[in-house]
Amino acid sequence: MGNQSTLNLANLSAGVYIIKIYTNSGFVVKKLIKQ
């Protein structure tokens, strides 16, 4: 733990996005809702 990244979402249109985050121990899938 302790690692941090930033995503610039300013150019994304409003909607629902599925994000897959790869880590050293595998990956995590998250749902992102931009209004």
C-alpha positions as CSV (number, residue, x, y, z in Angstrom):
1,M,0.0,0.0,0.0
2,G,1.0,3.6,-0.2
3,N,1.1,4.0,-4.0
4,Q,-1.1,6.6,-5.5
5,S,-1.9,7.6,-9.0
6,T,-4.1,10.4,-10.4
7,L,-6.3,10.2,-13.5
8,N,-7.3,13.4,-15.4
9,L,-11.0,12.9,-16.2
10,A,-11.6,16.4,-17.5
11,N,-11.9,15.3,-21.2
12,L,-14.3,12.4,-20.5
13,S,-17.9,12.8,-21.4
14,A,-20.5,12.2,-18.7
15,G,-21.3,8.5,-18.3
16,V,-20.5,5.2,-16.7
17,Y,-17.0,3.8,-17.1
18,I,-15.4,0.5,-16.1
19,I,-11.8,0.9,-15.0
20,K,-9.4,-2.0,-14.6
21,I,-6.5,-1.2,-12.3
22,Y,-3.5,-3.5,-12.5
23,T,-1.3,-3.9,-9.4
24,N,1.6,-6.1,-8.4
25,S,-0.8,-8.6,-6.8
26,G,-3.4,-8.7,-9.7
27,F,-6.1,-6.3,-10.7
28,V,-9.2,-4.6,-9.5
29,V,-12.2,-3.5,-11.5
30,K,-14.1,-0.4,-10.5
31,K,-17.1,1.4,-11.8
32,L,-16.8,5.2,-12.3
33,I,-19.8,7.4,-12.8
34,K,-19.0,10.9,-14.2
35,Q,-21.9,13.4,-14.1
